[in-house]
């Protein structure tokens, strides 16, 4: 647990469980917005982050800490679990979405430009 030691392990577990609970509520709220429902890649990213957060939250509540179990002994790499993989992939996808703008669909772009032109003509 980030080298917090045995003394603070219980407090750290409760703190991370509370933070994870807040993240779950935030992800569910964000994913139910109408604009989020229309963006498939955003939905996938939020779903991955939600799955990873809920997996780690389950481990914290049931086992008293996150249980890491994937260890590749032939390379020197940290031990991790699937929840961590989901969190990292979801966060990476969310970051990629922030940098690459997806063009608006054809029908939506035409509607927006025609309504902007009509508003300009009325003035």
Backbone torsions as a table, in degrees:
resi	resn	phi	psi	omega
1	UNK	NA	62.7	177.2
2	UNK	56.1	34.3	177.8
3	UNK	56.9	39.7	177.8
4	UNK	-82.7	-11.0	176.6
5	UNK	81.0	171.9	-178.0
6	UNK	-70.3	-31.6	-176.8
7	UNK	-61.2	-42.2	-175.2
8	UNK	-104.7	7.8	-175.4
9	UNK	-61.6	-43.2	-178.9
10	UNK	-67.2	-42.7	179.0
11	UNK	-65.1	-42.1	179.0
12	UNK	-64.3	-39.9	179.3
13	UNK	-62.7	-44.1	178.5
14	UNK	-65.9	-42.1	179.5
15	UNK	-62.1	-47.2	179.5
16	UNK	-66.7	-33.0	176.9
17	UNK	-66.5	-40.5	177.6
18	UNK	-65.7	-42.7	178.2
19	UNK	-63.5	-42.1	178.4
20	UNK	-62.1	-38.6	177.9
21	UNK	-63.2	-41.6	177.3
22	UNK	-64.8	-39.0	178.3
23	UNK	-64.7	-40.6	178.4
24	UNK	-60.7	-46.6	178.8
25	UNK	-61.7	-42.9	179.0
26	UNK	-63.7	-42.5	-179.6
27	UNK	-66.5	-41.3	178.9
28	UNK	-65.2	-42.8	178.9
29	UNK	-62.8	-45.9	-179.1
30	UNK	-63.9	-40.6	-176.2
31	UNK	-72.1	-19.9	179.7
32	UNK	-89.4	-1.6	175.4
33	UNK	-68.0	145.3	-175.9
34	UNK	-59.2	-42.1	-178.9
35	UNK	-66.4	-35.3	178.7
36	UNK	-68.8	-36.6	-179.9
37	UNK	-65.3	-26.7	-179.2
38	UNK	-82.7	-17.3	-178.3
39	UNK	-100.1	105.1	-173.5
40	UNK	-66.4	-40.4	-179.3
41	UNK	-68.3	-35.7	175.8
42	UNK	-65.3	-39.9	178.2
43	UNK	-62.8	-41.5	177.9
44	UNK	-64.2	-45.3	-179.7
45	UNK	-61.3	-46.5	-180.0
46	UNK	-65.9	-36.2	177.3
47	UNK	-64.8	-41.0	177.8
48	UNK	-65.3	-43.6	179.0
49	UNK	-64.6	-41.7	179.1
50	UNK	-63.7	-43.7	179.7
51	UNK	-62.9	-44.0	179.1
52	UNK	-65.1	-41.8	179.8
53	UNK	-65.4	-43.5	179.7
54	UNK	-68.1	-33.6	176.3
55	UNK	-64.4	-45.8	178.1
56	UNK	-68.6	-36.0	177.8
57	UNK	-64.3	-41.6	176.9
58	UNK	-59.4	-47.7	178.8
59	UNK	-58.7	-42.8	-179.2
60	UNK	-64.6	-41.5	-177.5
61	UNK	-75.0	-38.6	-175.6
62	UNK	-87.6	-44.3	-173.7
63	UNK	-104.3	-5.1	179.8
64	UNK	80.6	13.1	178.7
65	UNK	169.3	163.8	-179.3
66	UNK	-75.7	130.7	-179.3
67	UNK	-97.9	112.2	177.2
68	UNK	-94.5	136.3	-173.6
69	UNK	-141.0	-5.3	179.1
70	UNK	-94.9	109.8	-178.2
71	UNK	-126.4	120.6	178.3
72	UNK	-101.8	98.2	-171.5
73	UNK	-69.8	-18.2	-177.7
74	UNK	-83.1	-11.5	172.9
75	UNK	-129.9	152.5	179.5
76	UNK	-85.6	90.7	-176.3
77	UNK	-135.3	145.8	-179.5
78	UNK	-61.0	151.6	176.7
79	UNK	-79.6	137.5	-176.9
80	UNK	-147.4	-179.3	178.6
81	UNK	-132.1	177.2	-178.4
82	UNK	-66.2	-33.9	178.6
83	UNK	-60.8	-40.9	176.7
84	UNK	-63.9	-39.3	177.7
85	UNK	-61.9	-45.2	179.4
86	UNK	-62.0	-42.3	179.5
87	UNK	-61.6	-46.5	-177.7
88	UNK	-67.3	-43.6	179.1
89	UNK	-65.4	-41.4	178.3
90	UNK	-65.4	-42.9	178.6
91	UNK	-66.3	-38.5	177.3
92	UNK	-64.5	-41.7	177.4
93	UNK	-65.4	-40.1	177.7
94	UNK	-64.6	-40.0	177.4
95	UNK	-66.2	-42.7	178.1
96	UNK	-62.2	-39.7	177.8
97	UNK	-64.0	-31.8	180.0
98	UNK	-69.1	-28.6	-177.5
99	UNK	-93.7	-25.4	-179.9
100	UNK	-111.7	114.4	-179.8
101	UNK	-84.1	131.7	178.4
102	UNK	-90.4	129.8	179.5
103	UNK	-64.1	149.0	179.9
104	UNK	-68.4	149.3	177.1
105	UNK	-60.0	154.8	-175.6
106	UNK	-53.2	-52.2	-176.6
107	UNK	-64.0	-37.0	-178.4
108	UNK	-70.8	-36.9	179.8
109	UNK	-67.6	-40.7	179.3
110	UNK	-65.5	-40.4	180.0
111	UNK	-64.3	-42.3	-178.6
112	UNK	-67.0	-41.4	-178.3
113	UNK	-70.9	-35.9	179.9
114	UNK	-71.5	-35.1	178.5
115	UNK	-72.5	-33.1	176.5
116	UNK	-68.9	-38.0	178.4
117	UNK	-68.3	-38.5	179.2
118	UNK	-67.2	-37.3	179.2
119	UNK	-67.8	-36.4	-179.9
120	UNK	-70.8	-36.0	179.9
121	UNK	-69.7	-31.6	-177.4
122	UNK	-72.5	-19.1	-179.2
123	UNK	-86.2	NA	NA
